[in-house]
Each structure stands twice: as structure tokens, then as C-alpha cells.
């Protein structure tokens, strides 16, 4: 998030935001934020999360489409953090900033549970991880955009992809070539209601909490129309990408059977579509590389250096992210 965005969020605006939820500014407590500014508050013995999105990150229309989808999932008993109304009976509000830009305000029930980790994750949690994503995909097949809401964007319209050349230097021109290759290849895959729809696109372990091995998912900020297999690839990718290379395959071999059993209990994805997973792992590998250059100081940040050193040459030389027999997990 740009420094100027934080400076635009004045005490006066915070007071106006608090009024939208029938509380005083003093009831708000800062939680954090990377691409959005996050506060929490308590009201009537319930806890909530307040999200403040600047128009430089998402438009009002984009946030409305995101909230519309979450609201649909919540109404259908999906494991999500539920959007709540303001005192004006709106799920989304817009507040003007001093420079002519604006903030978009939304709030959600606070998810209860613990942050999952590879160390404390159980086989049952892996099963429920897949089951939760499978339920989202089953439900999205019948999702229809509400009246007055614009359709959410398609995955290849994301600014990370369309503006990739702005974030990478000339030395990384070959990375841009690999990006274009994988985007073009993905776009040759036939689309139908059983393999493509509006999905979360970022369900890693930082975007859900767990109680008794059951998930509650939040942060649909990156949701887009995308192939279902992308959500499966992303779950696997973020589980293992920072692991020691000798530990990646054993962890994946433990994770995938339980995850896919849970997924297929909720949604039937064809084997042909499922076996596209290496292509979507490759896409995520490149996307994260670009995000690092857009967001971090690659000369100082240890994570950035680790990722670049481990994965840059693999991207350039088209080396698969991980060597697994994916077919054996499809049962």
C-alpha cells in the first residue's frame, strides 16, 4: 500500500466510518493491512472486521461485485466470513478523500479459530480444506450477479498480468515471455460451467482460520472468473513453496490425497481439467515473482531474495514447480 493512501485516512474519515456501523471512533482498533487497511470493532457482544479499500486498489464496482459473491456464499451456508450492513442498510459504502479519490468501506463478522500451520495441520483439516473449496466451486455454478452489480473481472484482466511489464526490468524480459506463454496456453482451455466460474483465487493458509479442523475463509479481494483448478493449484503451491526442496514432495504426498478426497466429495471436476494443475502452478510461480518486484525492496527483503534465487531460473527454463504423479490423487 502506498504511503499517501494511509495519509488520506484522516481521523475525521475514521469517525465517519465508525458512524456507519453505529459506534464511536474510539471503538475501532487497528489490525493491519497490506493492500487494504483493516480495523476491528466490537458491538453488542459480537466482533467484526472493518475493511477500508482505496480506489487506487479496487473500484467501487469491483468491491461491490466481490461482496455480492461473498454474500451469496454466506446465504448458502458456505464457510465464509459474512458481510454485514451499515446503518444505511448497505453492504458497501463510499467516502470521498481530500484529493478526489475515495475509500470503499465494508465489514464482516469476525472469523473465530486459529491460524493453521503445516506443523499443526491434521489430515482431517486437509480434507476439509478441499471440501470447503469444492463447496465454493459447486455453489459458483449457480451464482448470478445481483441486480445493479457489475460482473467481476476475469483472471487475465488482473493488473498484475496486464501491467507486468511495469514491475519488471529489462533483465527479466524472459519472465514476461514465460507469462505470456502460460496465459496464452491457459486461454486455449475450453470453458464451461463445470470448470470455470467466479472463485476466490487465493485460498492459502493465511486466508482462513480453523476450529476443530473446520475452515472459515476470508479475504476475497482477489476473486475473479478463473478455472476451478487454479484454487487447487494455489492451495498446493503455498503449502510447499517455502519448504526445503527435499521436504516438498513428502508434504505434497501427504496433503493431496486428503485434499482431493474432500474436494471431490463436494464438486466433480473432470480428470482432464484436474490434470491441468501443473500449468496453473506455473502461472502462480510467475505471478508471485511479479508481485515481489511490484511490492518489495528486492535488494533488502530476505523473502524476495530467497524466492528469486530459488525460482527465477526454474521459470526461465520451464522447470516444473514440483514433480508429482497428480493422477494418483484423483479418486
N, C-alpha and C positions, 0 to 999 in steps of 0.2 A: 504494500500500500504506500502511495506517495505521501511524503511528509505534509504537503499542503492540504491533503484531504483531512488529516487529523486536526489541522489548524482550523478548518472550516466548521468543525463540530464545536460550536461555542457553548458556553453554559446556558445561554438563552435558548438555543436549539434543544439542548438536553432537557430543559424544563418543559418545552413544548412537546417533546417526545413523551416524557413521563405523563403529562396530562392526557395523552391519547389512550393511556391504559389505566387512568383513574388513580394515579399515585403521584407522590411528590418526587422531585429530582433526587432528594436525599435517599430515596428507597432504591435507587439504581446503584449497582456495584459493577465495576469494570471486570470483565473476564479475560479479554484478549482480542486477538484478531490478526488475520493475515491479509485476506482480500476484502473482508468485511470487519466492521467494528462490533464487538459483542459485549453486551451488558447482561446482567441478571437482575431479577427482582422477585420479591415475594408479595403475594396478595391473597387474602382470605385463606391462609394456611396452605397455599399452593405455590410452587416455584415455577418460574418462567425464564426463558431465554429471549432476549431482545436483540435483533439483528439490524444493524444500520449499514445500508449499502449505498455507496456513492455512485452517481450517474456515470462516472468515468469507468466504472467496472461493469455495471449492468444498467440497462434502461428500465424504466418503469414497466414497460410492456413485457420485458424478459422476466422480471421478478414476479409479475402477476401470473405469467404462464407457469413458472416454477411452483408458486403457491397453489395454483389451481390443481396441479398434478398431485402435490402432497395431500391436499385436502381430499381429493378423490381417493387416494390410497388409504387415508385415515378413515374415511367413511366406510371403506370396505375391509376394515379391521386388519390392515397391514401393520407391520411393526415399524411405525414411524413416529417421530415427534410431531404432534398435531399443531397446526397453525391456529391462532386464536384471534378473535375480533378485537378491534379497538372500541372505544366508547362510541364511535360513529358507525359501528356495525360493519366495518371494513376489515378485510384480511391484510390489506396493504395500504399504506399512506405515503404521501409525497410531501416533503418540506423543502422549501427553497433555501438556497445558500446565498451568501452575500455577493458571490461572484457570478451569479446567474445559473450555476449548476444546481443540483438538488440531491437530497438524501431520500432513500426509499426505506420505509420502516415496516418491519414485520416482527412478529413474536410467536413463540411456540411453547408448548408445555415442556418443562424441563425433563429430559430423559433421566431415569434412575438407573443405577447399575455401576459396574466397574469397567474401567478401561481394559480391554483384552490385551493379551500379550502372547507371544509364541511360547513363552515359558509356562503360563498357566492355562493355556487353551486345552480343552478336552476334545476327544473325538466327537462327543455329542454336540459341543459348540460348533465344530467344523460342519457337522451335519446340519445344524440349524442355520449356519451361515449360508450354505447352499439353498436350504429350504426357503429362507427369507428372500433371497434374490430370485429364486424360482417363482415365489408368490407375486413379487413385483412384476415379473415378466408375464405371468398369467393374467394379472389384472390390467396391464397396459394394453393388452389385445382388445379390450372393450372400452378403453378410455376415449372419451370425446371431449374436446375443448369446450369449456362453458361459454355461454353467450357473452359477448363483449370481451373475450380473451383472445389474443393473437396466438397462433401456433408457435411453440418453442422452436428454436433453430435446429438445424441438422448438424451432426458431428463435424463435418468438414467445413462448416462456416465459423467454427470457433476461431477466435482471434489468434490463439497460439499457432494455428495452422496457417491462417490467411496472412498473418504478419510475421511469420517465422524468419523471413529474410531481414527483418529489422532487429532481431535479437541476436543473430549470429554474425560473426565476422566472415570476411572473405576466406579465411583459412578453413572455415567449416562449410564451404560451398558444397562439398561432397555429402555432408549431412543433409542439406536441403534436397539434394538429388535423391537420397535414400527416402526422405519424407515423401517427396512427390511420387516415387515408385510405389511405396506402400499404400498411399492414398488412392492412387490410380487402380492398383490391384484390388483393394477393398471395394471400390466403386463398381467393379465388374461383377460382384456377387449379387445375384438376383434378390430382390427384396419382397417379402411377403409378411403377412400378419403374424406368422409363426417364427420369424427370425429377426424382425426389425420393428422398433417402436420407441416410444419415449421411455428412457431408462435413467438411472442415477448417474452412471458412468464413473463413479469414484468411490465405490464401497470398499475401502480398505479399513484396517483395524482402528484408524484414527477417527472414523466417521460412524462408529456405533459403540454402544455400551452393552454390557451383558449382565443379566440377572438369571441365576440358575441355568446357565448355558443358553438362554434365550436372548435374542438381539433386539435392540431398539435403534433404528437408523435415523441419522440426521444429515444436514448439510447436502441439500440437493442443488447447490449453487451451480454445479457444472452439468446438470441434467440436460440431455439432448436426445434427439432422434438418432438412434445408433443400433447396430446389430447387437442382439442379445449376448452373443458370445464375448463381446467386449467386457461386460461386467464380470464374467467368469475369468477372463484373462487378467483383469486388473486385480481381482482378489488373489490370484496366484502370484502375480508379479510382485505386489507389495509385501506378500508374506515372505518371499525368499530373496529379494534383490539385494538386501544388505547383509545377508548371511555369508559366512565363509563359503567359498566355492565348493568345498568338499561336503558342506552340510546342506546345500541347496536341494539336491536330488533326494536324499533321505527325508527331508522335511516335506517336500512336494509329494513324495510317495505316500507319506502318512496322511497328508491333507486331502488330496484329490479324491480318493475313493469315498470318504465320508461326505465331502462337499458335494460331489456329483450325485451321490445317492439321495441326499437331501434335496438338491435342485430338481432332479428328475421325478421326485415324489410330488412336486408342485407343477412343473411345466415340462412339456415334452418338446425338446429341441432335437431336430434331426441329427443323425450322426454326421451327415455331410456338413451341416453348419457348425456343429461342435468341433470337427476336425480342422476348422479354420483358426483354431486358437493360436498356433504359432505366429500367424500373420498379425493378430491383434496384440500379442506380446511384443512383437517387433515395433508396432505403432506406439505402444506405451513407452518402450525403451527410448524411442526418438523424442516423443512428446516431453518426457521428463528432462531429457537433455536440453531441450529448448527452454523449458520453464526455468531451469537452473541458470541459464545465461540471461534470461529476462529478469530474474528476481534477486539473484545472489551475487555477491562480490566473489567471483571465481578465483581471484588471486589470494583471498584471505580465508574463505569458508572451507572448513575441513571436509564437510559432506560433499560440496561441489567438486573438490579435488579428488576425493575418493571415487565419485561416480564417473567423472571424466576419465580418470586413469583406468578404471575397470572396463568401461563400456564404450568409449569412443571408437577404438579400433574395431571392436566387435560390430558396431553399427556400420562402419565404413566397409568392412569386409563381409558383411551379410552373414555373420556367425549367429546361429540361433540363440535366443536368450537362455534356453535350457533344453537339454536333450532328454525328453521323456517319451515313453510309449503312451501317448494320450489315449489311444483307442481302448486300452485295457481299463480305463476308468469309466467308460461309457457302458453302464449296465443298468 
